[in-house]
Amino acid sequence: MQKVVILSFIMKNNWIIIGIFAVFGLFGSCGNNSKENGIAKPVFDLHIEPIITENCAPCHRENGGAPFVLASYENVRKKAKTIAKVTALRYMPPWPADPSYSHFIGEKRLTESQIQTLQNWVEQGCAPGENPNALLSKVKPFESALGTPDYVMYLDSVVLNQGDEDRFFLMKTSAQLPQKTYIRAVELVPDQRQVMHHFNGHLINYAPGSKSNFNTNPLKVEITPNVSKSQKADLDLMADNGITPERVHSVVNYLPGVIGTMYPEGIGTFEVSPQFSIIGNDVHYGPSAKTRVDRSKINLFFTKIPPKRGLGELMLGTNGVSKIEPPLVVPANKITRHKTQFVVPEDISVLTVNPHLHLLGKSITAYAVKPNGDTIPLIRILKWDFRWQYFYTYEKMLKIPRGSKIEVIAEFDNTRNNPFNPFNPPQTVAERFEYGGSSMKATDEMFQFIITFLGYQPGDEKISLKPDGNSINR
């Protein structure tokens, strides 16, 4: 009836048609399905469940590491107000990288329309729709971010006591396969995500018959001031000839928030002999609020396609090829700014970058300046959060030409305004070295920028790095 009246009024008053449409355009936008305002009357099964399944369920599921599960309509409804609040603040889903600077695979960032749709749904009473749980019922408990592993290796158990300070270990886990095998991807899955801070792993292959006492039982050595990383005899790494075989560097790494990475077939693939071991060179557990037992695992993914292109790793800053200027010392009650840079000697194709700071980190920006002066944006994180330290993989390989200068700038906030500051009142914090290397204690500081790359080949810029069939439902 209202439409008839309006049309009749317009027909008699043609001179105000423009005004009528302007007014109704203005007020009508509050109830439409525009991108700015989201779905006006959303229901769970049609509008909310797809958002939750795609952006929340990868972590908020059984064994997913999040503090609660969102695996059903009832789960979501009970947490509805919290979800509306943290998504409006863009606290969740966590995606620290600035999308206006560079883009990566797997970005978890809601649109303004999705955020408003969630707000509307909560404000209107959380309508279920006709078929809630159609999508969430398919979400399986977390086993792997990369699919079903072909082989699983377990680390030795670690008992973490309430009140423990940072603890560090060397760990070894071994495998015996029927024949030599190609490995496409390696993924560490922490058992106690709340306290595992670092895992840097390399692999050693044993030639057939070279280690007669080969044992697959996992081993560990706790690193203390009296046991340095150079003292590895208890890990039984040597072959029968008394020499430790050469290692395959950095086959698996973990930091808080990291999930596994799988590149296209042939890229980053490596061969293992029937007997091999993965060595956790830096296994770091942070302080625990309660007693926990950790037994993390390493998932292996095999392939029949032999290695084509091996990965390179470039580390800038702490432990890396470039010094930090000025030196990484952050006085109490100060915000400091530091820089590290490196000139690449050859053309490279960048696949993944990993910025790494500790609790005083405030922001980090990385870019490359080509010889002609053009700038290649790499990543910018305006609000650093120690809890989310992803390996950021580009959608396509990124060429950085020979002679380009990679520059990384980081800010550190050692004031009371930093909610993650481990000291109250603030005290001077610096990069520190112990146990034969840099301190990985979260209460000390680090400034690293790690680049995973290939030697450049023509056409690399067109190669997609997007996963082929990876799914949280696998």
C-alpha positions in Angstrom: 0.0 0.0 0.0 2.9 2.4 0.9 4.4 1.9 -2.6 1.0 2.8 -4.3 0.7 6.0 -2.2 4.3 7.0 -3.0 3.9 6.4 -6.7 0.6 8.3 -6.7 2.3 11.2 -5.0 5.2 11.3 -7.4 2.9 11.2 -10.4 1.1 14.3 -9.1 4.3 16.1 -8.1 6.9 15.3 -10.8 9.0 18.3 -9.7 10.0 16.6 -6.5 10.8 13.2 -7.9 14.6 13.7 -7.4 14.0 14.8 -3.8 11.8 11.8 -3.0 14.4 9.3 -4.3 17.2 11.1 -2.5 15.3 10.9 0.8 14.3 7.3 0.4 17.8 6.4 -0.8 19.2 7.9 2.4 16.9 6.3 4.9 16.4 3.1 3.0 20.2 2.3 3.2 19.8 1.5 6.9 17.8 -1.6 6.1 19.2 -2.9 2.9 21.9 -5.5 2.1 24.6 -3.0 1.2 28.3 -3.8 1.6 28.6 -1.1 4.3 25.7 -2.3 6.5 25.8 -6.0 6.0 22.7 -8.3 5.8 19.7 -6.5 7.4 18.0 -9.5 8.9 20.6 -12.3 9.0 20.0 -15.9 10.0 22.6 -18.3 11.2 22.5 -21.0 8.5 22.6 -18.6 5.5 24.7 -15.7 6.7 26.6 -16.4 10.0 27.6 -20.0 9.7 29.7 -19.4 6.5 31.6 -16.6 8.2 32.3 -18.8 11.3 33.3 -21.8 9.3 35.7 -19.9 7.1 37.3 -17.6 9.6 36.8 -19.0 13.1 36.5 -22.7 13.0 40.0 -23.4 11.8 41.1 -22.6 15.4 37.9 -22.8 17.4 37.4 -26.5 17.0 38.3 -29.6 18.9 42.2 -29.7 19.3 42.3 -26.4 17.4 44.2 -24.5 20.1 41.6 -21.7 20.7 40.2 -21.4 24.2 36.7 -22.5 23.2 35.0 -24.4 20.4 32.6 -22.9 17.8 31.4 -26.2 16.2 27.6 -25.6 16.4 24.9 -23.0 16.4 24.6 -23.4 20.2 28.3 -22.9 20.6 28.2 -19.7 18.6 25.0 -18.4 20.2 26.5 -18.7 23.7 29.5 -16.6 22.6 27.6 -14.3 20.3 28.2 -11.1 22.2 31.9 -11.8 22.5 32.1 -12.6 18.8 30.4 -9.4 17.9 32.7 -7.4 20.1 36.0 -8.9 19.1 35.2 -8.8 15.4 34.1 -5.2 15.6 37.5 -4.3 17.2 39.2 -6.4 14.5 40.9 -8.3 17.3 39.5 -11.5 15.7 40.2 -13.2 13.4 43.8 -12.4 14.0 45.6 -11.1 11.0 48.4 -8.7 11.9 49.6 -7.9 8.4 48.3 -4.6 6.9 46.2 -5.5 3.8 46.7 -2.1 2.4 50.4 -2.8 2.0 50.7 -6.3 0.8 48.6 -9.5 0.4 49.2 -13.1 1.3 47.5 -16.5 1.0 45.0 -17.3 3.8 44.3 -13.8 4.9 41.8 -14.0 7.8 40.2 -10.6 7.7 36.5 -9.9 7.7 34.9 -7.3 5.4 32.9 -4.4 6.9 29.8 -6.0 5.6 30.6 -9.3 7.4 31.3 -7.4 10.7 28.0 -5.5 10.5 26.1 -8.7 9.6 27.4 -10.3 12.8 26.4 -7.2 14.7 22.9 -7.2 13.2 22.5 -11.0 14.0 23.4 -10.5 17.6 21.3 -7.4 18.1 18.3 -9.2 16.6 18.4 -12.2 18.9 20.6 -14.7 17.0 18.1 -16.3 14.6 19.0 -19.9 13.8 17.5 -20.2 10.3 16.0 -23.4 9.0 19.1 -25.6 8.8 21.8 -24.6 11.3 25.0 -26.7 11.6 24.9 -27.8 7.9 28.5 -26.5 7.5 29.9 -26.7 11.0 28.9 -30.3 11.4 31.5 -31.1 8.7 34.4 -29.5 10.5 36.6 -32.2 11.9 38.8 -32.0 15.0 42.2 -30.5 14.2 44.9 -32.9 13.1 46.7 -30.9 10.5 46.4 -27.6 8.5 47.7 -29.4 5.4 45.5 -32.5 5.2 46.1 -36.1 6.3 49.8 -36.7 7.0 51.5 -39.7 5.5 53.7 -40.2 8.5 53.7 -38.8 12.1 56.8 -38.4 14.3 56.4 -37.6 18.0 58.8 -35.6 20.2 59.8 -36.7 23.6 57.4 -35.7 26.4 58.2 -32.6 28.5 56.6 -32.0 31.9 56.1 -28.3 32.4 55.6 -27.4 36.1 53.5 -24.5 37.4 55.9 -21.6 38.0 58.6 -22.8 35.7 60.6 -20.1 33.9 61.5 -20.3 30.2 63.0 -23.8 29.4 65.0 -24.8 26.3 65.7 -28.2 24.8 67.5 -30.0 22.1 65.3 -32.7 20.8 65.6 -35.6 18.3 62.9 -37.7 16.8 63.7 -40.4 14.2 62.0 -42.4 11.5 62.7 -45.7 9.7 61.0 -46.1 6.3 61.1 -49.0 3.9 62.9 -46.9 1.2 64.1 -43.5 0.3 61.2 -41.0 0.1 60.4 -37.5 -1.2 59.0 -35.2 1.4 56.8 -32.3 0.2 56.0 -30.6 3.5 56.8 -30.9 7.2 54.4 -29.5 9.9 54.9 -29.2 13.6 51.7 -29.5 15.6 52.3 -28.3 19.3 50.5 -30.3 22.0 50.5 -27.3 24.4 50.2 -24.3 22.2 49.9 -21.9 25.1 53.6 -22.5 26.2 55.5 -23.6 23.1 57.3 -20.5 21.7 59.8 -21.8 19.2 60.8 -24.9 17.3 63.6 -24.7 14.7 64.2 -28.1 13.2 66.6 -29.5 10.7 67.0 -33.0 9.3 69.9 -35.4 9.0 69.9 -38.4 6.6 71.9 -41.6 7.4 73.2 -43.5 4.5 72.1 -47.2 4.5 74.2 -49.2 7.0 76.0 -46.1 8.3 74.4 -46.2 11.7 74.2 -49.7 13.1 72.5 -48.7 16.3 69.9 -46.5 14.7 67.0 -46.0 17.2 63.7 -44.4 16.6 63.0 -43.6 20.3 62.7 -39.8 20.8 65.4 -38.1 22.9 65.9 -34.7 24.5 68.5 -32.7 26.3 67.6 -29.6 28.4 69.8 -26.6 27.7 71.0 -25.0 30.8 74.1 -22.8 31.6 76.0 -26.1 32.1 74.8 -27.8 28.9 75.2 -25.7 25.8 73.9 -26.3 22.3 77.3 -27.5 21.3 77.1 -30.5 23.7 74.8 -32.8 21.8 76.4 -36.2 22.5 73.3 -37.4 24.4 71.2 -37.1 21.2 73.3 -39.9 19.6 73.6 -38.1 16.2 76.9 -39.6 14.9 77.2 -42.3 12.3 79.4 -45.3 12.9 82.4 -43.4 11.5 82.1 -40.8 14.3 80.8 -38.0 12.0 77.4 -36.4 12.1 75.9 -36.4 8.6 75.2 -33.1 6.9 71.9 -31.6 7.7 68.9 -30.4 5.6 68.5 -26.9 7.0 65.2 -25.6 8.4 62.8 -28.3 7.3 60.2 -27.2 10.0 59.8 -24.2 12.1 57.2 -23.0 14.6 56.3 -19.8 16.3 53.0 -18.8 18.1 50.2 -18.9 15.7 52.1 -20.6 12.8 50.5 -23.3 10.7 52.2 -25.5 8.2 53.1 -24.4 4.6 52.9 -26.5 1.5 54.3 -25.2 -1.7 53.5 -26.4 -5.3 54.9 -29.8 -6.2 58.6 -29.9 -6.6 59.3 -26.7 -4.8 60.9 -27.2 -1.5 60.6 -31.0 -1.8 63.6 -32.9 -0.4 64.7 -36.6 -0.3 65.1 -38.6 2.8 66.9 -41.9 3.2 65.2 -44.8 4.9 66.8 -43.7 8.2 66.6 -40.1 9.2 66.2 -37.8 12.2 64.7 -34.4 12.8 66.6 -32.3 15.3 64.8 -29.5 17.2 67.8 -27.2 17.6 65.9 -24.5 19.6 62.8 -25.9 21.4 61.5 -23.2 23.7 58.8 -23.5 26.2 57.6 -20.3 28.0 56.4 -20.0 31.6 53.4 -22.1 32.5 50.5 -21.1 34.8 49.8 -24.7 35.6 51.4 -28.1 35.3 51.3 -29.4 31.7 52.6 -32.3 29.7 53.6 -31.6 26.2 54.1 -34.2 23.5 54.1 -32.4 20.2 54.2 -34.1 16.9 55.6 -33.6 13.4 53.5 -34.5 10.4 55.2 -35.5 7.1 53.6 -35.3 3.7 55.1 -37.4 1.0 55.1 -37.0 -2.8 56.2 -39.1 -5.8 57.5 -36.0 -7.6 61.2 -35.6 -7.1 62.8 -32.3 -5.9 63.0 -29.6 -8.6 63.9 -26.4 -6.8 65.4 -26.3 -3.3 64.5 -23.5 -0.9 66.8 -20.9 0.4 66.5 -19.0 3.7 67.8 -15.5 4.3 67.7 -14.2 7.9 68.2 -10.6 8.7 68.9 -9.1 12.2 69.4 -11.3 15.2 71.5 -14.4 14.3 71.4 -13.2 10.7 73.5 -11.7 7.9 72.8 -8.1 8.8 73.5 -6.0 11.9 70.8 -4.1 13.8 71.3 -0.3 13.9 71.3 1.1 16.5 72.0 -2.0 18.6 68.9 -3.6 20.0 68.7 -2.0 23.5 65.3 -0.6 24.6 65.7 1.6 27.7 62.9 1.7 30.3 60.1 4.1 29.5 61.2 4.6 25.9 60.0 3.8 22.4 62.9 3.0 20.1 63.3 2.5 16.4 65.8 0.1 14.8 66.8 -0.9 11.2 68.5 -3.8 9.5 69.3 -4.1 5.8 70.9 -6.4 3.2 71.7 -6.2 -0.5 70.7 -9.4 -2.4 73.6 -10.6 -4.6 71.4 -12.4 -7.1 67.9 -12.3 -8.5 65.6 -14.1 -6.1 62.0 -15.2 -6.0 60.4 -14.7 -2.6 57.8 -17.2 -1.4 57.3 -16.5 2.3 58.4 -13.9 4.9 58.4 -14.2 8.7 58.9 -11.2 11.0 59.9 -12.0 14.5 60.0 -9.7 17.6 59.3 -10.3 21.3 57.0 -8.7 23.8 58.2 -5.2 23.4 57.5 -5.2 19.6 55.3 -2.3 18.5 55.5 -2.4 14.7 57.6 -3.8 11.8 57.8 -2.8 8.1 59.9 -4.5 5.4 60.4 -3.5 1.8 63.0 -3.9 -1.0 64.5 -0.9 -2.9 65.4 -2.0 -6.4 68.6 -0.6 -8.1 66.4 1.8 -10.1 64.9 3.2 -6.9 61.5 1.5 -7.1 60.1 0.1 -3.9 58.7 -3.5 -3.5 56.4 -3.7 -0.4 57.1 -6.9 1.6 55.0 -6.6 4.7 53.8 -4.1 7.3 52.5 -4.9 10.7 51.3 -1.7 12.4 50.4 -3.4 15.7 52.7 -6.2 16.7 51.3 -9.1 18.7 53.7 -11.8 20.0 50.9 -14.3 20.0 50.4 -14.3 16.2 53.7 -14.8 14.2 52.7 -16.2 10.9 54.8 -17.3 8.0 53.3 -15.1 5.4 53.2 -16.7 1.9 52.6 -14.5 -1.1 49.9 -15.4 -3.6 52.5 -15.5 -6.3 56.3 -15.5 -6.2 57.8 -12.0 -5.7 60.9 -11.2 -7.7 63.6 -9.1 -6.0 66.3 -8.3 -8.5 70.0 -8.4 -7.9 71.4 -5.4 -6.2 68.1 -4.6 -4.4 68.4 -3.5 -0.8 66.0 -5.2 1.7 65.3 -2.8 4.5 63.4 -3.8 7.7 62.4 -1.2 10.4 61.0 -2.2 13.8 59.7 -0.2 16.7 59.8 -1.4 20.3 57.6 0.0 23.1 59.1 -0.3 26.6 56.6 1.9 28.4 53.6 1.2 30.7 51.3 1.7 27.7 52.5 -1.6 26.2 50.1 -4.2 27.7 52.5 -7.0 26.9 55.5 -5.4 28.7 56.8 -8.2 31.0 58.2 -5.8 33.6 56.3 -3.4 35.9 57.8 -0.9 36.3 59.6 -1.1 32.9 63.3 -1.9 32.9 65.9 -1.9 30.1 65.5 -4.8 27.8 68.1 -5.8 25.1 69.1 -8.5 22.7 71.1 -10.9 24.8 73.2 -14.0 24.1 73.5 -17.1 26.2 74.0 -20.9 25.8 76.1 -20.3 22.7 73.5 -18.2 20.9 71.0 -15.4 21.2 68.5 -15.6 24.0 65.1 -16.6 23.0 63.5 -15.7 26.3 60.4 -13.7 25.6 61.5 -11.2 28.3 64.7 -10.5 26.2 64.3 -9.0 22.7 64.9 -10.2 19.2 64.6 -8.5 15.8 64.6 -11.0 12.9 63.2 -11.0 9.4 63.4 -14.4 7.7 62.8 -14.8 3.9 62.2 -18.1 2.2 63.2 -17.9 -1.5 64.3 -19.6 -4.7 66.9 -18.6 -7.2 64.9 -16.6 -9.8 63.8 -18.2 -13.0 61.9 -16.4 -15.8 58.1 -16.8 -15.3 58.3 -17.2 -11.5 56.1 -14.1 -11.1 53.2 -16.1 -12.7 53.5 -19.2 -10.5 50.6 -19.4 -8.0 51.6 -20.5 -4.5 48.0 -21.1 -3.4 47.4 -24.5 -1.8 45.8 -27.3 -3.8 43.0 -28.7 -1.9 44.0 -27.9 1.7 40.9 -27.7 3.9 40.0 -27.6 7.5 37.6 -30.5 6.7 40.4 -32.8 5.6 
